[in-house]
Every structure is written in C-alpha cells, then in structure tokens.
Amino acid sequence: MAKIAHEPVKRAMSRIRELSADEEARRLAFVRERALRDEVSQLNEARREGRQEGRQEGRQEGRQEGRQEGERLRAEKTACNLISLNVLTDEQIAEATGLSAEDVVKLRAEVQG
C-alpha cells in the first residue's frame, strides 16, 4: 500500500488511518453501520409481511371466485333442466336461476341445438 502513487487515493488512505485511530469516530462508524443493518432488516421484514398478506388476499379472492363459478355452474345446470322440461319461458328461467335472459337464450340454443 505504501507504493500507491495516485494522490487522491493517498489522501483517502491517510484519512482512513486518522479516523481509525479516533475512538469516537470508530464508535460513530459502528453505530451508523448497525443502523444501516437494522434498516435493511426492517425493510426485508416489511417485504416478507407484504408478500404474506398478498398471498392471503389472493387465496381469499380465489375462494370467492371459485364459489361464484360454482354458483354459476349450478344455475346453468338448473336452467338446462328447466329448458329440457319446456314449460317455462326464457324470462321465467332467467328469473328462477339468476342468469341473464341472454345466457338462457344461449343455453337453450346449446340444449336444443
């Protein structure tokens, strides 16, 4: 290291030696380093908690969508059964099942087609 010729590097190395000799400067450097590590740890913890919350919300949304899809499939099956009986109008079937009149028309075309 004594052979370093670049003057800015020499000055920086000299400053490092000066600071290293100063007990208060070492203590402050240690405190800063510990604060930086604590901050990084807190950020990582916050990210992990955020991911966990996101996963939980995703699962809840998935369950809700699954329930809705199941309800829709049951309504379509009921509508198909009512269409097969051929005793109700499309509007009556839509009202009974909660499907739209357009959906009932499409199902009728599939069942009778």
Phi and psi in radians as a Rosetta constraint file:
Dihedral C 1 N 2 CA 2 C 2 CIRCULARHARMONIC -1.177 0.35
Dihedral N 2 CA 2 C 2 N 3 CIRCULARHARMONIC -0.289 0.35
Dihedral C 2 N 3 CA 3 C 3 CIRCULARHARMONIC -1.613 0.35
Dihedral N 3 CA 3 C 3 N 4 CIRCULARHARMONIC 0.189 0.35
Dihedral C 3 N 4 CA 4 C 4 CIRCULARHARMONIC -1.221 0.35
Dihedral N 4 CA 4 C 4 N 5 CIRCULARHARMONIC 2.185 0.35
Dihedral C 4 N 5 CA 5 C 5 CIRCULARHARMONIC -1.777 0.35
Dihedral N 5 CA 5 C 5 N 6 CIRCULARHARMONIC -0.370 0.35
Dihedral C 5 N 6 CA 6 C 6 CIRCULARHARMONIC -1.267 0.35
Dihedral N 6 CA 6 C 6 N 7 CIRCULARHARMONIC 2.070 0.35
Dihedral C 6 N 7 CA 7 C 7 CIRCULARHARMONIC -1.068 0.35
Dihedral N 7 CA 7 C 7 N 8 CIRCULARHARMONIC -0.762 0.35
Dihedral C 7 N 8 CA 8 C 8 CIRCULARHARMONIC -1.068 0.35
Dihedral N 8 CA 8 C 8 N 9 CIRCULARHARMONIC -0.632 0.35
Dihedral C 8 N 9 CA 9 C 9 CIRCULARHARMONIC -1.192 0.35
Dihedral N 9 CA 9 C 9 N 10 CIRCULARHARMONIC -0.698 0.35
Dihedral C 9 N 10 CA 10 C 10 CIRCULARHARMONIC -1.058 0.35
Dihedral N 10 CA 10 C 10 N 11 CIRCULARHARMONIC -0.778 0.35
Dihedral C 10 N 11 CA 11 C 11 CIRCULARHARMONIC -1.103 0.35
Dihedral N 11 CA 11 C 11 N 12 CIRCULARHARMONIC -0.733 0.35
Dihedral C 11 N 12 CA 12 C 12 CIRCULARHARMONIC -1.112 0.35
Dihedral N 12 CA 12 C 12 N 13 CIRCULARHARMONIC -0.742 0.35
Dihedral C 12 N 13 CA 13 C 13 CIRCULARHARMONIC -1.132 0.35
Dihedral N 13 CA 13 C 13 N 14 CIRCULARHARMONIC -0.680 0.35
Dihedral C 13 N 14 CA 14 C 14 CIRCULARHARMONIC -1.108 0.35
Dihedral N 14 CA 14 C 14 N 15 CIRCULARHARMONIC -0.740 0.35
Dihedral C 14 N 15 CA 15 C 15 CIRCULARHARMONIC -1.127 0.35
Dihedral N 15 CA 15 C 15 N 16 CIRCULARHARMONIC -0.678 0.35
Dihedral C 15 N 16 CA 16 C 16 CIRCULARHARMONIC -1.097 0.35
Dihedral N 16 CA 16 C 16 N 17 CIRCULARHARMONIC -0.753 0.35
Dihedral C 16 N 17 CA 17 C 17 CIRCULARHARMONIC -1.090 0.35
Dihedral N 17 CA 17 C 17 N 18 CIRCULARHARMONIC -0.725 0.35
Dihedral C 17 N 18 CA 18 C 18 CIRCULARHARMONIC -1.092 0.35
Dihedral N 18 CA 18 C 18 N 19 CIRCULARHARMONIC -0.818 0.35
Dihedral C 18 N 19 CA 19 C 19 CIRCULARHARMONIC -1.154 0.35
Dihedral N 19 CA 19 C 19 N 20 CIRCULARHARMONIC -0.639 0.35
Dihedral C 19 N 20 CA 20 C 20 CIRCULARHARMONIC -1.154 0.35
Dihedral N 20 CA 20 C 20 N 21 CIRCULARHARMONIC -0.503 0.35
Dihedral C 20 N 21 CA 21 C 21 CIRCULARHARMONIC -1.366 0.35
Dihedral N 21 CA 21 C 21 N 22 CIRCULARHARMONIC -0.352 0.35
Dihedral C 21 N 22 CA 22 C 22 CIRCULARHARMONIC -1.553 0.35
Dihedral N 22 CA 22 C 22 N 23 CIRCULARHARMONIC 2.015 0.35
Dihedral C 22 N 23 CA 23 C 23 CIRCULARHARMONIC -1.040 0.35
Dihedral N 23 CA 23 C 23 N 24 CIRCULARHARMONIC -0.764 0.35
Dihedral C 23 N 24 CA 24 C 24 CIRCULARHARMONIC -1.119 0.35
Dihedral N 24 CA 24 C 24 N 25 CIRCULARHARMONIC -0.708 0.35
Dihedral C 24 N 25 CA 25 C 25 CIRCULARHARMONIC -1.113 0.35
Dihedral N 25 CA 25 C 25 N 26 CIRCULARHARMONIC -0.697 0.35
Dihedral C 25 N 26 CA 26 C 26 CIRCULARHARMONIC -1.133 0.35
Dihedral N 26 CA 26 C 26 N 27 CIRCULARHARMONIC -0.718 0.35
Dihedral C 26 N 27 CA 27 C 27 CIRCULARHARMONIC -1.121 0.35
Dihedral N 27 CA 27 C 27 N 28 CIRCULARHARMONIC -0.759 0.35
Dihedral C 27 N 28 CA 28 C 28 CIRCULARHARMONIC -1.120 0.35
Dihedral N 28 CA 28 C 28 N 29 CIRCULARHARMONIC -0.704 0.35
Dihedral C 28 N 29 CA 29 C 29 CIRCULARHARMONIC -1.086 0.35
Dihedral N 29 CA 29 C 29 N 30 CIRCULARHARMONIC -0.721 0.35
Dihedral C 29 N 30 CA 30 C 30 CIRCULARHARMONIC -1.102 0.35
Dihedral N 30 CA 30 C 30 N 31 CIRCULARHARMONIC -0.772 0.35
Dihedral C 30 N 31 CA 31 C 31 CIRCULARHARMONIC -1.105 0.35
Dihedral N 31 CA 31 C 31 N 32 CIRCULARHARMONIC -0.747 0.35
Dihedral C 31 N 32 CA 32 C 32 CIRCULARHARMONIC -1.085 0.35
Dihedral N 32 CA 32 C 32 N 33 CIRCULARHARMONIC -0.778 0.35
Dihedral C 32 N 33 CA 33 C 33 CIRCULARHARMONIC -1.083 0.35
Dihedral N 33 CA 33 C 33 N 34 CIRCULARHARMONIC -0.748 0.35
Dihedral C 33 N 34 CA 34 C 34 CIRCULARHARMONIC -1.132 0.35
Dihedral N 34 CA 34 C 34 N 35 CIRCULARHARMONIC -0.691 0.35
Dihedral C 34 N 35 CA 35 C 35 CIRCULARHARMONIC -1.123 0.35
Dihedral N 35 CA 35 C 35 N 36 CIRCULARHARMONIC -0.699 0.35
Dihedral C 35 N 36 CA 36 C 36 CIRCULARHARMONIC -1.127 0.35
Dihedral N 36 CA 36 C 36 N 37 CIRCULARHARMONIC -0.739 0.35
Dihedral C 36 N 37 CA 37 C 37 CIRCULARHARMONIC -1.117 0.35
Dihedral N 37 CA 37 C 37 N 38 CIRCULARHARMONIC -0.709 0.35
Dihedral C 37 N 38 CA 38 C 38 CIRCULARHARMONIC -1.082 0.35
Dihedral N 38 CA 38 C 38 N 39 CIRCULARHARMONIC -0.726 0.35
Dihedral C 38 N 39 CA 39 C 39 CIRCULARHARMONIC -1.099 0.35
Dihedral N 39 CA 39 C 39 N 40 CIRCULARHARMONIC -0.762 0.35
Dihedral C 39 N 40 CA 40 C 40 CIRCULARHARMONIC -1.089 0.35
Dihedral N 40 CA 40 C 40 N 41 CIRCULARHARMONIC -0.729 0.35
Dihedral C 40 N 41 CA 41 C 41 CIRCULARHARMONIC -1.090 0.35
Dihedral N 41 CA 41 C 41 N 42 CIRCULARHARMONIC -0.754 0.35
Dihedral C 41 N 42 CA 42 C 42 CIRCULARHARMONIC -1.124 0.35
Dihedral N 42 CA 42 C 42 N 43 CIRCULARHARMONIC -0.701 0.35
Dihedral C 42 N 43 CA 43 C 43 CIRCULARHARMONIC -1.126 0.35
Dihedral N 43 CA 43 C 43 N 44 CIRCULARHARMONIC -0.745 0.35
Dihedral C 43 N 44 CA 44 C 44 CIRCULARHARMONIC -1.107 0.35
Dihedral N 44 CA 44 C 44 N 45 CIRCULARHARMONIC -0.704 0.35
Dihedral C 44 N 45 CA 45 C 45 CIRCULARHARMONIC -1.113 0.35
Dihedral N 45 CA 45 C 45 N 46 CIRCULARHARMONIC -0.744 0.35
Dihedral C 45 N 46 CA 46 C 46 CIRCULARHARMONIC -1.104 0.35
Dihedral N 46 CA 46 C 46 N 47 CIRCULARHARMONIC -0.710 0.35
Dihedral C 46 N 47 CA 47 C 47 CIRCULARHARMONIC -1.092 0.35
Dihedral N 47 CA 47 C 47 N 48 CIRCULARHARMONIC -0.780 0.35
Dihedral C 47 N 48 CA 48 C 48 CIRCULARHARMONIC -1.090 0.35
Dihedral N 48 CA 48 C 48 N 49 CIRCULARHARMONIC -0.741 0.35
Dihedral C 48 N 49 CA 49 C 49 CIRCULARHARMONIC -1.130 0.35
Dihedral N 49 CA 49 C 49 N 50 CIRCULARHARMONIC -0.688 0.35
Dihedral C 49 N 50 CA 50 C 50 CIRCULARHARMONIC -1.095 0.35
Dihedral N 50 CA 50 C 50 N 51 CIRCULARHARMONIC -0.754 0.35
Dihedral C 50 N 51 CA 51 C 51 CIRCULARHARMONIC -1.095 0.35
Dihedral N 51 CA 51 C 51 N 52 CIRCULARHARMONIC -0.746 0.35
Dihedral C 51 N 52 CA 52 C 52 CIRCULARHARMONIC -1.086 0.35
Dihedral N 52 CA 52 C 52 N 53 CIRCULARHARMONIC -0.774 0.35
Dihedral C 52 N 53 CA 53 C 53 CIRCULARHARMONIC -1.100 0.35
Dihedral N 53 CA 53 C 53 N 54 CIRCULARHARMONIC -0.691 0.35
Dihedral C 53 N 54 CA 54 C 54 CIRCULARHARMONIC -1.087 0.35
Dihedral N 54 CA 54 C 54 N 55 CIRCULARHARMONIC -0.731 0.35
Dihedral C 54 N 55 CA 55 C 55 CIRCULARHARMONIC -1.099 0.35
Dihedral N 55 CA 55 C 55 N 56 CIRCULARHARMONIC -0.753 0.35
Dihedral C 55 N 56 CA 56 C 56 CIRCULARHARMONIC -1.098 0.35
Dihedral N 56 CA 56 C 56 N 57 CIRCULARHARMONIC -0.755 0.35
Dihedral C 56 N 57 CA 57 C 57 CIRCULARHARMONIC -1.112 0.35
Dihedral N 57 CA 57 C 57 N 58 CIRCULARHARMONIC -0.707 0.35
Dihedral C 57 N 58 CA 58 C 58 CIRCULARHARMONIC -1.084 0.35
Dihedral N 58 CA 58 C 58 N 59 CIRCULARHARMONIC -0.722 0.35
Dihedral C 58 N 59 CA 59 C 59 CIRCULARHARMONIC -1.104 0.35
Dihedral N 59 CA 59 C 59 N 60 CIRCULARHARMONIC -0.758 0.35
Dihedral C 59 N 60 CA 60 C 60 CIRCULARHARMONIC -1.105 0.35
Dihedral N 60 CA 60 C 60 N 61 CIRCULARHARMONIC -0.739 0.35
Dihedral C 60 N 61 CA 61 C 61 CIRCULARHARMONIC -1.122 0.35
Dihedral N 61 CA 61 C 61 N 62 CIRCULARHARMONIC -0.698 0.35
Dihedral C 61 N 62 CA 62 C 62 CIRCULARHARMONIC -1.092 0.35
Dihedral N 62 CA 62 C 62 N 63 CIRCULARHARMONIC -0.739 0.35
Dihedral C 62 N 63 CA 63 C 63 CIRCULARHARMONIC -1.097 0.35
Dihedral N 63 CA 63 C 63 N 64 CIRCULARHARMONIC -0.756 0.35
Dihedral C 63 N 64 CA 64 C 64 CIRCULARHARMONIC -1.085 0.35
Dihedral N 64 CA 64 C 64 N 65 CIRCULARHARMONIC -0.792 0.35
Dihedral C 64 N 65 CA 65 C 65 CIRCULARHARMONIC -1.110 0.35
Dihedral N 65 CA 65 C 65 N 66 CIRCULARHARMONIC -0.657 0.35
Dihedral C 65 N 66 CA 66 C 66 CIRCULARHARMONIC -1.104 0.35
Dihedral N 66 CA 66 C 66 N 67 CIRCULARHARMONIC -0.745 0.35
Dihedral C 66 N 67 CA 67 C 67 CIRCULARHARMONIC -1.099 0.35
Dihedral N 67 CA 67 C 67 N 68 CIRCULARHARMONIC -0.773 0.35
Dihedral C 67 N 68 CA 68 C 68 CIRCULARHARMONIC -1.104 0.35
Dihedral N 68 CA 68 C 68 N 69 CIRCULARHARMONIC -0.718 0.35
Dihedral C 68 N 69 CA 69 C 69 CIRCULARHARMONIC -1.131 0.35
Dihedral N 69 CA 69 C 69 N 70 CIRCULARHARMONIC -0.707 0.35
Dihedral C 69 N 70 CA 70 C 70 CIRCULARHARMONIC -1.096 0.35
Dihedral N 70 CA 70 C 70 N 71 CIRCULARHARMONIC -0.727 0.35
Dihedral C 70 N 71 CA 71 C 71 CIRCULARHARMONIC -1.108 0.35
Dihedral N 71 CA 71 C 71 N 72 CIRCULARHARMONIC -0.716 0.35
Dihedral C 71 N 72 CA 72 C 72 CIRCULARHARMONIC -1.128 0.35
Dihedral N 72 CA 72 C 72 N 73 CIRCULARHARMONIC -0.746 0.35
Dihedral C 72 N 73 CA 73 C 73 CIRCULARHARMONIC -1.101 0.35
Dihedral N 73 CA 73 C 73 N 74 CIRCULARHARMONIC -0.702 0.35
Dihedral C 73 N 74 CA 74 C 74 CIRCULARHARMONIC -1.128 0.35
Dihedral N 74 CA 74 C 74 N 75 CIRCULARHARMONIC -0.703 0.35
Dihedral C 74 N 75 CA 75 C 75 CIRCULARHARMONIC -1.125 0.35
Dihedral N 75 CA 75 C 75 N 76 CIRCULARHARMONIC -0.714 0.35
Dihedral C 75 N 76 CA 76 C 76 CIRCULARHARMONIC -1.144 0.35
Dihedral N 76 CA 76 C 76 N 77 CIRCULARHARMONIC -0.708 0.35
Dihedral C 76 N 77 CA 77 C 77 CIRCULARHARMONIC -1.121 0.35
Dihedral N 77 CA 77 C 77 N 78 CIRCULARHARMONIC -0.754 0.35
Dihedral C 77 N 78 CA 78 C 78 CIRCULARHARMONIC -1.068 0.35
Dihedral N 78 CA 78 C 78 N 79 CIRCULARHARMONIC -0.759 0.35
Dihedral C 78 N 79 CA 79 C 79 CIRCULARHARMONIC -1.073 0.35
Dihedral N 79 CA 79 C 79 N 80 CIRCULARHARMONIC -0.742 0.35
Dihedral C 79 N 80 CA 80 C 80 CIRCULARHARMONIC -1.078 0.35
Dihedral N 80 CA 80 C 80 N 81 CIRCULARHARMONIC -0.701 0.35
Dihedral C 80 N 81 CA 81 C 81 CIRCULARHARMONIC -1.127 0.35
Dihedral N 81 CA 81 C 81 N 82 CIRCULARHARMONIC -0.727 0.35
Dihedral C 81 N 82 CA 82 C 82 CIRCULARHARMONIC -1.178 0.35
Dihedral N 82 CA 82 C 82 N 83 CIRCULARHARMONIC -0.647 0.35
Dihedral C 82 N 83 CA 83 C 83 CIRCULARHARMONIC -1.103 0.35
Dihedral N 83 CA 83 C 83 N 84 CIRCULARHARMONIC -0.725 0.35
Dihedral C 83 N 84 CA 84 C 84 CIRCULARHARMONIC -1.104 0.35
Dihedral N 84 CA 84 C 84 N 85 CIRCULARHARMONIC -0.569 0.35
Dihedral C 84 N 85 CA 85 C 85 CIRCULARHARMONIC -1.222 0.35
Dihedral N 85 CA 85 C 85 N 86 CIRCULARHARMONIC -0.471 0.35
Dihedral C 85 N 86 CA 86 C 86 CIRCULARHARMONIC 1.003 0.35
Dihedral N 86 CA 86 C 86 N 87 CIRCULARHARMONIC 0.724 0.35
Dihedral C 86 N 87 CA 87 C 87 CIRCULARHARMONIC -2.075 0.35
Dihedral N 87 CA 87 C 87 N 88 CIRCULARHARMONIC -0.214 0.35
Dihedral C 87 N 88 CA 88 C 88 CIRCULARHARMONIC -2.040 0.35
Dihedral N 88 CA 88 C 88 N 89 CIRCULARHARMONIC 2.699 0.35
Dihedral C 88 N 89 CA 89 C 89 CIRCULARHARMONIC -1.398 0.35
Dihedral N 89 CA 89 C 89 N 90 CIRCULARHARMONIC 2.901 0.35
Dihedral C 89 N 90 CA 90 C 90 CIRCULARHARMONIC -1.053 0.35
Dihedral N 90 CA 90 C 90 N 91 CIRCULARHARMONIC -0.657 0.35
Dihedral C 90 N 91 CA 91 C 91 CIRCULARHARMONIC -1.146 0.35
Dihedral N 91 CA 91 C 91 N 92 CIRCULARHARMONIC -0.688 0.35
Dihedral C 91 N 92 CA 92 C 92 CIRCULARHARMONIC -1.159 0.35
Dihedral N 92 CA 92 C 92 N 93 CIRCULARHARMONIC -0.722 0.35
Dihedral C 92 N 93 CA 93 C 93 CIRCULARHARMONIC -1.126 0.35
Dihedral N 93 CA 93 C 93 N 94 CIRCULARHARMONIC -0.716 0.35
Dihedral C 93 N 94 CA 94 C 94 CIRCULARHARMONIC -1.074 0.35
Dihedral N 94 CA 94 C 94 N 95 CIRCULARHARMONIC -0.760 0.35
Dihedral C 94 N 95 CA 95 C 95 CIRCULARHARMONIC -1.153 0.35
Dihedral N 95 CA 95 C 95 N 96 CIRCULARHARMONIC -0.680 0.35
Dihedral C 95 N 96 CA 96 C 96 CIRCULARHARMONIC -1.242 0.35
Dihedral N 96 CA 96 C 96 N 97 CIRCULARHARMONIC -0.575 0.35
Dihedral C 96 N 97 CA 97 C 97 CIRCULARHARMONIC -1.761 0.35
Dihedral N 97 CA 97 C 97 N 98 CIRCULARHARMONIC -0.310 0.35
Dihedral C 97 N 98 CA 98 C 98 CIRCULARHARMONIC 1.503 0.35
Dihedral N 98 CA 98 C 98 N 99 CIRCULARHARMONIC 0.054 0.35
Dihedral C 98 N 99 CA 99 C 99 CIRCULARHARMONIC -1.427 0.35
Dihedral N 99 CA 99 C 99 N 100 CIRCULARHARMONIC 2.841 0.35
Dihedral C 99 N 100 CA 100 C 100 CIRCULARHARMONIC -1.355 0.35
Dihedral N 100 CA 100 C 100 N 101 CIRCULARHARMONIC 2.767 0.35
Dihedral C 100 N 101 CA 101 C 101 CIRCULARHARMONIC -1.082 0.35
Dihedral N 101 CA 101 C 101 N 102 CIRCULARHARMONIC -0.624 0.35
Dihedral C 101 N 102 CA 102 C 102 CIRCULARHARMONIC -1.110 0.35
Dihedral N 102 CA 102 C 102 N 103 CIRCULARHARMONIC -0.705 0.35
Dihedral C 102 N 103 CA 103 C 103 CIRCULARHARMONIC -1.118 0.35
Dihedral N 103 CA 103 C 103 N 104 CIRCULARHARMONIC -0.682 0.35
Dihedral C 103 N 104 CA 104 C 104 CIRCULARHARMONIC -1.147 0.35
Dihedral N 104 CA 104 C 104 N 105 CIRCULARHARMONIC -0.701 0.35
Dihedral C 104 N 105 CA 105 C 105 CIRCULARHARMONIC -1.074 0.35
Dihedral N 105 CA 105 C 105 N 106 CIRCULARHARMONIC -0.767 0.35
Dihedral C 105 N 106 CA 106 C 106 CIRCULARHARMONIC -1.099 0.35
Dihedral N 106 CA 106 C 106 N 107 CIRCULARHARMONIC -0.764 0.35
Dihedral C 106 N 107 CA 107 C 107 CIRCULARHARMONIC -1.111 0.35
Dihedral N 107 CA 107 C 107 N 108 CIRCULARHARMONIC -0.690 0.35
Dihedral C 107 N 108 CA 108 C 108 CIRCULARHARMONIC -1.051 0.35
Dihedral N 108 CA 108 C 108 N 109 CIRCULARHARMONIC -0.731 0.35
Dihedral C 108 N 109 CA 109 C 109 CIRCULARHARMONIC -1.088 0.35
Dihedral N 109 CA 109 C 109 N 110 CIRCULARHARMONIC -0.673 0.35
Dihedral C 109 N 110 CA 110 C 110 CIRCULARHARMONIC -1.216 0.35
Dihedral N 110 CA 110 C 110 N 111 CIRCULARHARMONIC -0.783 0.35
Dihedral C 110 N 111 CA 111 C 111 CIRCULARHARMONIC -1.180 0.35
Dihedral N 111 CA 111 C 111 N 112 CIRCULARHARMONIC -0.730 0.35
Dihedral C 111 N 112 CA 112 C 112 CIRCULARHARMONIC -1.582 0.35
Dihedral N 112 CA 112 C 112 N 113 CIRCULARHARMONIC -0.241 0.35
